[in-house]
Amino acid sequence: MIKEEKQEAPKKSRVILDQLNTLKREDETLYNILAVDVWALAKTMDEFQPGFWSAFMKNREKALKRFISEVIKNKPTDPKRPPFLR
């Protein structure tokens, strides 16, 4: 009975590792599909409205800076943490 449990543990961990690898591959595939979709959209919009992509990226940069400042502003301060981690 103990041998059976020892044999089942590697099988279960192998199954979990296989599932994790499958999820990683699917995630990478989805990421690549989304990248192609964004590229196709940007390319199409640039053909209809020249300069679209650069304007989009400038707006994205502003939005990202605003988001980071909001996160920093709303982040609770913990006096026990060192200053560089607050």
DALINUR-V366271 format. One record per pair of residues at least 24 apart in sequence whose C-alpha atoms are under 7 Angstrom apart, sorted by the first residue. I is the first residue (numbers start at 1). J is the second residue. Records with the same first field share a line. If there is no record, write none. Layout:
# DALINUR-V366271
I = J, J
This chain:
# DALINUR-V366271
none
